[in-house]
Amino acid sequence: MSSLLTQIDSPADLRRLTRQQLPQLAGELRQFLLDSVSRTGGHLSSNLGTVELTVALHYVFNTPEDRLVWDVGHQTYPHKILTGRRERMNTLRQFGGLSGFPRRDESEFDTFGTAHSSTSISAALGMALAAKMKGEGRHAVAIIGDGAMTAGMAFEALNNAGVEDGRLLVVLNDNDMSISPPVGALNRYLAQLMSGQFYAAAKNVGKTVLKGAPPLFELAKRLEEHAKGMVVPATLFEKFGFNYVGPIDGHDLDSLVPTLENIRHLLENGDGPQFLHVVTRKGQGYKLAEADPIAYHGPGKFDPSVGLVKPATPPKTTFTQVFGQWLCDMADADPRLVGITPAMREGSGMVEFHKRFPGRYFDVGIAEQHAVTFAAGLACEGMKPVVAIYSTFLQRAYDQLIHDVALQNLPVVFALDRAGLVGADGATHAGAYDIAYLRCIPNMSVACPADEAETRQLLSTAHAQNHPVAVRYPRGAGVGAEIPSDLQGLPFGKGEVRLRGRGVAILAFGTLLYPALKAAEALDATVVNMRWAKPLDIDLLREMARSHTALVTVEEGCAMGGAGSAVLEALQAEGLVLPVLTLGLPDRFIEHGDPAQLLATVGLDAPGIESAIRQQLSDHLEPMTGLKSVA
């Protein structure tokens, strides 16, 4: 049997296949996907689950003229493979290679950049209505997962879409439920019937006839709703103004293709927005991923014939694990502590906390805004909530952070994972802005631990405060600092001198302390571990400014408005004038790649810090004496 996948360089090639050839193509696509991701790492379970759905969508719709908007976007590897990027999949999530998410500048088939969830329906609705206003007959399709459907933004978009007249299809990719018997042959028949012209015409004729007799019309309408509700969960989405179809088996091309074709005809006939509910299985076709889709959600490189294996040598403790252990220990010590996550239990290190303290663990779904205000409500009643959230996702709850937490000065701890550059996930997930967007909020404090030990200690300090505090820490492991077992905190708002030198003082915020120390060795410079971006240790800053001729700030966050800006503002307020070099992330989005490589490209590794200081502050460097004192 000849290969079909190697013949597909665009969806136009796919649409030249017969429907009978599609299952073979899906099988080849799934095998290619498994082989490819096992060599590069990346999201696996979700992509294995969308193979047939991707094939069917590109087969039925005239992409890229018809717009596909993939929610979150981590399930678009089959889409990338079918849209001319098959040969570049070996570069996935690597520096200069393919992104792990849709990107408009990567392909015309990536119609909207996504990586945060629940944006697809809003974007697709905008596209559908733009096409209508321009007199264009294209369709817009939003493919959204059941997890992303938990976010309020998705329902805001549904509410808007239901009263607009655009060619919009929302596909709910439901991969959280098993395909039970009611979703088999009978439901396939019902789905095709409900999406077909006969059903639509009969329903419209019935409405026309019965409108002359309002009581009968209402009775028929209620009977239809309840009859459909016995088989499918249609009523909710139809109340939003959608025609609901499904649920159908998302791995059955004999069901998917004709149903999508019927829905396309409904859209072309002006029958309003359509909603298709498909049921898929994460990890479909690879037994190990089917059995444990969480483990295979985002694996590194592995042998598909063996599966995931534990490394021979235990890896270093990650910052996330430090947080997870602290959360359990502090919960033991303080019964007021509650943990909150917006659907990131594994990613935020809360699995053990959930197991040990189920009554104090709250997964609120992909609903960051709700998570923050929910924490505020808990804090109002004397609880001590800890919101475990990625830096990039806290951006989504900024109003709640200001209005519901900070304005009321409530003691909520924000454990900001993935602060700084995150590597393979790229710009969409980088925690580049938290220092800048947090430090400008009254009542808010921002801690920047330098290593694993300080992360635990500063979390304890944050928990002890009676106002909101964010503790930011990066993805992965640090330098391997010994982690204390107690819950002793560090002084609030105070830094420390780590290395005594002359001429130039480097003020380091967070984990860049360690490359700063290496750079300082070659410069005979002082190094200060500032620990807090807000409040700044003004006494220590004043001492450094008066005993040195120039200062350098170093942070793994945006330079504009970040900790360096805070230092400049403080020096101005103190009437202290001296040269200050601020080193941080530049005013551009940093792409995906190896974190160490990315830091080097923006000059935030030890050689980069040393080079910048030599270039900008050479007049302030004094001859090496070899005399150092370490605090």
N, C-alpha and C positions, 0 to 999 in steps of 0.2 A: 504494500500500500504506500503510495507516494505521499510525501509530507505536504500538508496544506499550509502550515504556519509559515514555512519559508517562502511561500508565494504571496504572503500578505504584507505589503509595505504601506498600505493605507486602508481605511474602511471601504473605499471604492472597490478594492480587490476583494474584500470580504463579501460585499454585496453581489459579486458575480458568482459566488458559490450557490449551489442548490441548498434548499433547507435540509435535505438528507445528509449533506456533508458537514453540517454544523456540529453535530456531536463529536465527530472525529477532530475537528478543529479545536473544540473545547478541551478535549483530552490532551492534545498536543500542547495547547496553551498552558494548561495546568502543569504539565511535566516540565515545560520550559521555565515556568515561573518558579517551581520548586528548585530546580537545578540552579537557576540564576541567583535566587535569594540565599541559598545555602552557601554560595561563594562570596557574596558581598555583605550579608546581613541585611536586616530591614524588616518591614512589616510583612508577616507571612499569613497568619490565620485569616485575617480579614480579606486578603487578596485571593486566597484559595476559594473563599466563599462567594466571590463576585465574578467568577470566570464566565459562567453561562449568561448571567445578567448583562455583562459587558458585551459579549458577542451579540446577544439579541438586540440590545439598544443600537449598536452600530449597524446591525443588519437591517433594522426596520426604519431607523431615522437617517436622514441625509446629512450626516455630520461631515464637515464642521458647519455647514449652512444651518442645520438644526443644532441648537446649543445644548450640550450636556454639562451640568454643573454638579460636581461630585462633592458631597459634604464631608468635611474633615480632609478627605483626599488621600488618606493613607491606604485606601483600598483601590488605588488607580493604577497599580502595576500592570494588570491585564490591558487596561486602556492605553497605557504607554506603549506596550508591546505591539498592539494592533495599529497604532498610529505613527508608525515609522521610526520607532526608537528601539526596536528589538536589538539591534547590533550594539547599542550603547548601554544596555542594561548592566554590563559588567562595570560601569562607572557609577552605578547608583549610589547616591548619598556620599560620594567622594568629592574632594576638592576639584572643581572644574568639571564635574560630571553631572549626571542627571539628578534632579531634585527628587526627594521621596514624596513630594506633593505636587499637585498641578501648579503650573506657572505659565502665565500668559506669554512671557518672553521665551519660553522653551518650545512651544508648539501652538499652531493655530487651533488645534483640537482641545487645548486647555483654555477654555473660554473664560474661566474665572479662577483666580488664585485662592486656594483654600488650604487651611491647616488647623485653624480653630473651628470648632463645630458649630452647626446650626445656622449657618449663613446661606445655605444653598437656595432655600425657597425664596428668600428676599431677593437674591441676585437674579434667579431665574425669572421671577415675576417682573423685575425691572427689564430684563431682556425681552420677555414676551410682549410687554406693553410698548417698549421702544419699537419693536418690529411692527406692531399694530399701527402706531403713530406714523411710521415711515412707509406704511403700505406694503410691507414685506410679509410673505406667507410662511416664515420660518416658525418652528416650534422651539420651545424651551423646556428642558427636562431637568428637574432637580432630583438627585438620588441621595436620599438621607437615611441614615441608620436609625434603629430604634433607640439607641443611646442618645443620639443627637436630638431626637424628638422630645427629649425631656426638658430641653431648654426653652425658656420663655420666648426667645426670639423666633423660634420655629412657629410657635402658635400665633405670635404677632403677625407673621407673614401669612399664615393660613387665613387669619381673620381678614386681612387686607385682600388677599387673592380671591376670596370667595365672592367679593362684590365687584371684581373687575372682569373684563371680558378679553382675556388674552389666551393664546394657545399654550397653556401651561399644563404640564404633567408633573405631578409629584410621585416619585416612586419611593415607597417606604421599604427599605431593605431590612427586614426583621430577622435578625440572626440570633435572637435570644430565646427562641421557643423551638421545640422539636416539631418535625412535620408529622403530625398525627393523622390518623385515617381520614378525618373530615377534610383534610387539605389534599386528598388524593384525586381520584378520577371524578368523583362527584363535584368537587370544588373546581376542578379544571373546567368541567362543563358549565358550571354556574358562572364562572368568571368570564368565559368566552361569551356566554349568552348575555350576561349583564353588560358587556362591552360592545355587543353587536348592534347592527342597525335595526334589526327587528325589535329588540327590547326597547331601544331608545325611541323608535317610532311609536311602538305600542304605548309606551308610557306617556308620550306627548299627546297622542290621540285621546287617551283616557283622560288626561288633564283637561283637554279642550271640551270633551263631552260632559264631564262631570262638573265643570265650573258653572254650568247652568243650574246645578243643584248643589249649592254649597255644603249642606250636611253630608251628602253622599261623597262629595269630593274630599272632605276632611276625613271621612271614614276610610275611603280608599287609600288616602295618603298614610293614615296611621297603620292600616293593615299592611301596606307595602313596607313601611319602616320596620314594623315588628316582625314581619315574615323574613325580611333580609337579616334583621338582627339576630334571628334564631340561628343563622348559619354563619354570618360574618359580622364583625364589629363595624358596621357601616354607619350607624346613626351619628356618631360623633363627627366624622368628617363631612357627612352630608349636611349637618347643621352649619358647617362652615361654608357651605355652598359648593362643595365638590361632588362629583359623581364618583362614588367609591366602587372599586373593583377588586375582588380578591377575598381572602388571601390565596395565592397560588404558589406552587413549588418553584422556587427561584433557580433550581438546578434542572428543570424539565424544559428543554428548548421547544418541545412540541406543545407546551402550554404557553411559554413566554412569548414566542414569536407571533402566533395568531392573536393573542390577547393584546400585545402592543400594536399590531396592525389595526385591530378594531379601534383601539383608543386613538390612534393617529387619525383615523377617519372621523371619529367623534370630534376631535379638535378642529379638523378641517371643516366640519359642518357647523361649527359654532355652538357646540353643545356645552360650553362652559369649561372650567378647569376640571381636570381629571385626577383621580388619586388611585394609584395601583399599589396594592399591598402584596409584596413577595416575601416568602419565607426562605431563608438560606441558612446554611450551616457553616460556621467558622471552621476553617481547616479542611473543608470538603475535599475528599479525594486523597488525603494524606492521613493515614490512620493515627499517627502520633499526634498530629495537630488537632484532629477531631477529638481525641481523648483529652487533650489538655490545651485548649486554644489560648489560654492565658500565657502559658509558658512559651508558646510559639507566636505570641502576638508580635514581638519585636526581637527575635533572636539575633545573635551574632552569626559568624560563620559556623557551619556544622556539616556533618556528613549525613545526607538524607537517608542512607541505608542503615545508619546507626541511631540517628536522632541526637538530641542534646545530651551532653555528658558534662559532669562536673569537672572543673579544671584540676589537674594533678596537684597543684599548689593552691591553697586557699587564697583568694584575692584579698586585697586590702579592704578594710572597712570603708564603706562609702559614707559620704555626708548624709545621705538619705537614711542609711542604717543607723547612724549616730542619732538622728532625730527620732527614729522609730523606737530605739531603746530608751532615749530620754523620756519620750511620751509615756511609755509604760511605767518607768520608774517614778515619774512625777505623778502619774495617776494613782500609783500605790500610796504616795505620800500625801496627796491632796485630793480628797473626794469631790471637790468642786470642779476639777478639770474635766472637760469634755473635748473630744476630737471631732473635727468636721472636715470632710473632703468632698469636693465636687467631682465625684466619679473617678478618683485617682487613688484608690486604696493601695494598689501595688506600687505604682509610680512614686507615691509619697511615703512609702515605708510604713503603712498602717495595718498590715495584715495581722501582726502579733497583737497590736492594741485591740483590733476588732475581736480577736479570739478571746483575749483576756477580759476585756471590758465591753461586752456587746451592748450593754445598756447605756454606755456613755460614748458610743461611736455612732456617727451620723454620716451616711453617704447620701447627699442630697441630689445626686444626679448631676448632669452637665448643666449646672445652674449656679454660676459663680456669684451673680448678683444676690440670689436668694441665700447662698451660703454665708455671705458677709452680714446681711441683715438678720438672718437667723442667729448668727453668733451675737449680734448686738442685743437681740431679745433675750438670749440666755444670760448675757452679761448684766443686763438690767436687773435680773433676778438673783444676782449674787454668784452665778457660776463663773468659771474661768475658762472660756472657750479658746481652743487653739485651732486656727484654720490652717490646714496644711494645703498649700496651693503653689503651683508653679508661678514664678515671677511673671511670665508672659500671660498667664490666665487671670492674674489679679487685675491686669489692665481692664478686663471686661467688667469689673465691678467697682470702677473708680468713683462713681457717684455715691454708691452705697458706703464706700470707704470714708468718703468725706462727710456725707450727710447723716449717715446712720451710726457710724462708729466714732469718728474723730470729733465731730461737732458736739457729741454728747460725752466725749472723753471717757469712753468705755474701755475697760481692761481686756482687750482682745489681743492675743498673740497671733501674728501672721508668720508662719514658718515658710519662707520663700525658697523653695527648691528651684534648681536650674537657674540660679542667678548667674549672669555673665553669659559667655558663649556656650552653646550646648553641643556643638559638633555636627553630627550627621543630619539632625533635623533642621538646621539652618536658621535663617532670619526669622521665620514665623514663630519659632520656639525660644529664641534667644532672650535671656533676661537682661536686656541692655539698659532698661529705662527706669528700673525701680527706685534707685537712689534719687534720681531727678524728680520723679513724679510723687515720691513719698515725702521727701524732706521739705517740700513747700507746704505741706498740710499742717496746720496748727495741732498741737497735742501729740503728734506722731513722732516716734523715735525710730531710728534705723541702726541696727547693729550689723557689723561686718566682720565676722570671725575669720581669723587667718588660717585656722586648721581645724582638725576634728575635735581636739580637746576644747578649744575656745567655742566651737559650735555648741557643744553640750553646756558649757558654762554660761554662755550668753543667752541660751534658751532659758536657763534657770533665772538669770537676771531679768529677762523679759517677763517671765511668769510672775515675778515678785512685784512688778509695777502695778500701779492703779490707773494706767492710761494705755492707749494702744502702742504696741511695739512690734516692729518687723525685724526678723532675723534672716538675713540673706546668706545663702550658701550655694556652692556650685554643684553641678552634676558630677558623679563619679567619686573617686578617692582623692585624698589630699596627700600630704607628705608622710603620713603614717605616724602622726603624733600620738603619744600615749594618752588614752582617754581616761579621765578620772571616773571612778565608780560612784562618787558621791554626787549630791545635787547642789554643791556650792557654786554660787555665781561669781561674777567678776564685778568690780566697782562700776556703777552706772555712769556712763558718759566719760569714762577715763581711759586714756591710752597708756602706752609704755614705750620707753626708749629701748630698742633691741641692740643697737650697735652705735658706739660713739666714734665720730669722726670729726672732720673739720671742713669748713667752707660751705659745703652743700648738705642740707638735711632732706632726706627722702621721707615723705609722709605716705605710708602705705595703708590702703583701705582694703581689708579682706585678704584673700589667698595670694594676691600678688606681692605680699610681704616677702615671700621666699625668693622669687626672682629679683626683687629689690635688694635683698641682702647679698645675693651673688654679685649684682652690679656694683653695690657699694664697696665690696672687697677690693675691686679694681680702681675705685675712685677715692678711697679714704673718706667716704661720706658717712654721715650719721643716718641711721634708719629708725623711724618711729612706727610702731604698730598702733595706728590710730583707733582701731576697733569700732568706733562710732562715727557714722556720717552725720548723725543728729541725735543728741547734741554733740557738737564738737568739744573736745577737751581744750577750752580756750587757754587755760593756764599753761598747758604743755605747748600749745601753738605759740603763745607769746614767748615762752622760753626759747623755742627753736628759732623764732624770728629774730630775737635779740642776740643769739649766740652764733648765728650763721649769716653768711652774706647772700644766700639764695635758697629757695625752697623748691622741692619737686613733689607733686602729688601723683600718686599712681592708683588706678582703680580699674576693675574689669566691669565697666559700665560706661554709658555715654559720657563723653567729656563735657558736652553742653549741658549745663545745669546740674552736673553731678557733684561729687564730693570736692573736686578741685575748685569748682565754682563756690562751694560753701566756704572753703578756706580763703579764697579771695575776698569774699564778702566780710568774713570775720576780721581779716587783716585791715580792711578799709575801716570797719567800725572801730578797731583799736587804734587807728592812726599809724599803723606800721606799714612802711613802704620799703619793699625789696623785690627783686626779680622772683617770679614764681612760674615754673614750668608745669603745666597740667597735662598729664599723660592719661589717656583713656581711650575708649572706642571712638573712632572718627564719626563724622556726620554722614554716614551711609550705612546701608544694611550689609551685614557681614554674611557671606554665603556659607553653605554647608561644607564640611570637611573635618579633618582631624583637629581637635581643639588646640593641641600644642602648635600645630602648623598654622592655624588661624591666628593665634596670639602672636606668633612670630611675624606673620604678614602685616600686623598692625603695630608692631614694635613694642609689644607688651611682654616679651620674654626678657631674660636677663641681658643678652647682648643688645636687644633693642632699647632697653632702658638705659644701659650704659652709653650706647651710641648717641641717643637723643640728648643726654646730659652733656656729653663731650662737645656735641655740636652747638648746643644752645647756651651752655653755661661754662664754657671752657675758662673764662676769666675768673671764675669763682672756685675752681679746683686748685687745691694746694698740693705741693709736692708730697709724695707718699712718705710717711714716717714709720709705718709699720706698727704704730702704737694704736691698739684698739681695746676698748672695754665693752664687754657684752653685759647688758642688764639682765 
